[in-house]
């Protein structure tokens, strides 16, 4: 039969059986085995039925028939054949039982599978490695992990050493269950048996730790795999890198991305975008750019979302030159650019009042076949507003409408903000009224813009009217809304009204920030009510402006020693005073004729690299002698050394003042 094809062999068997002639038992076993190996299970047990008419099956022929029936899902028939074997005096062997146990596990009848294992033992047969492996797999598929563990213990107790497949299967089961402690215990047991965990083992553990949100453990396993030089799949890298980015561990994330590239594994687009965004967010812009170019070198084209994330990050950091370089590279490489790419660059240029470059990019955008959208026009309008070109901004808004685009609330808000910042508040209010008349959307940005403008102007009546109108339309005031009103009231001397607003903020679920409290403190300082400005009363961390306002307030009521202590506290808290802070205190010292302290303050300013302002030096002289005069040219732009020289000459002039009431002192700088 070996010289014939299987089909011909089967035909011959059927033909001669019809004549009550049968091949030898070994030939029968061969034909049956070939059919099973070919996956022709039904045909196999059909041939078995034919052969039984004239051949007394042995254990091998019965076992092959049982195997065929089990693999075809006819497990009950297989058990019947096994019973028949015993009835005719043919004792099933371990392989026969293993086939039935495997079949029962496949149909998820574990109870019967274990019964057959016990039956096998009672018959004097010892379970084999295959028996235990089949039962462990069956338990795991039904998520009966504890039972699987028990089988493993029995297996080792009976002298069988599980192989990597058994251990890996069990580890995978515990990982799916989320029991990582047991998964690691199995891994340790595996190692104690002299089996080194392989790539499958460790990739499985990484996946399990990721699912259990034990990412630090996943990272350790990944490091272990790298040190062992094992193959790591892309999924293991991806899961760990995503987590590292989420935890702001960008150096490790970038290192693993580079490891992926070294192994010719392509990070997916989502992962690359996450890494590039994370690097930019944490100030690692050069690393993000290097990664982008490294991808190109390896012929991995970052998609438009990743590239846009890089351009956005570079623009946010002010590194627009590098962003333009990326854009040019994208065009040269034939990248499909989209509006987001150009809008990001246009927005940055216009935000920095470089509207000419913004318009140039919009023209290039059109050449690339990309039509400007509302966001494009809004950015350009913002650029014009920043330069005070309000007429051109209005014309551009009209062009936006003519192009069939619908400006949104933010677009109008930008225009209103432009009018307000260019001292044309009424025009801004007219645009607002037009929106209201046309029942168009008016959002908190627009209201905040107008409230800030009127509060700065001191028109609190209109500010409050807008505030109430805002609430009546269901638009919730923001911290910025309250901050503007608090500034307005404080500047107008209505500090108690400002204090009421602070309390109102809390009622509305908003936390007053340092800006709000600084405005309130400034109001108290203007009124000389310094007893109400202590930080502890407000429970905030003051910033540089807060400290400067307080120093100025104490100086104005003649309490320069308290002001000096506040300066010391400011420095101890790591906040560096600027020239405005020093000026406030120096002015206080001179008014109290504490010239030595003013001079010492100038020395401190010089040592810290702060430029001495001409107006301040003049004030110090005026504080000592009303008839004195001094001329300075371009002192503010001078070097620290020049400022120090000025202080020396200033001190000499002060000494001269002690001997002569009237003098004139000239000091010219370059």
Secondary structure, DSSP 8 states (H G I E B T S, - for coil): -TTS-HHHHHHHHHHHHHTT----HHHHHHHHHHHHHTT-HHHHHHHHHHHTTT----HHHHHHHHHHHHHTT-HHHHHHHHHHHHHTT----HHHHHHHHHHHHHTT-HHHHHHHHHHHHHTT----HHHHHHHHHHHHHTT-HHHHHHHHHHHHHTT----HHHHHHHHHHHHHHT-HHHHHHHHHHHHHTT----HHHHHHHHHHHHHTT-HHHHHHHHHHHHHHT----HHHHHHHHHHHHHTT-HHHHHHHHHHHHHTT----HHHHHHHHHHHHHTT-HHHHHHHHHHHHHTT----HHHHHHHHHHHHHTT-HHHHHHHHHHHHHTT----HHHHHHHHHHHHHTT-HHHHHHHHHHHHHTT----HHHHHHHHHHHHHTT-HHHHHHHHHHHHHTT----HHHHHHHHHHHHHTT-HHHHHHHHHHHHHTT----HHHHHHHHHHHHHHT-HHHHHHHHHHHHHTT----HHHHHHHHHHHHHTT-HHHHHHHHHHHHHTT----HHHHHHHHHHHHHTT-GGG--HHHHT----HHHHHHHHHHHHHTT-HHHHHHHHHHHHHTT----HHHHHHHHHHHHHTT-HHHHHHHHHHHHHHT----HHHHHHHHHTT-TT-EEE-SS-TTS-HHHHHHHHHHHHHHHHHHTT-SS-EEE----
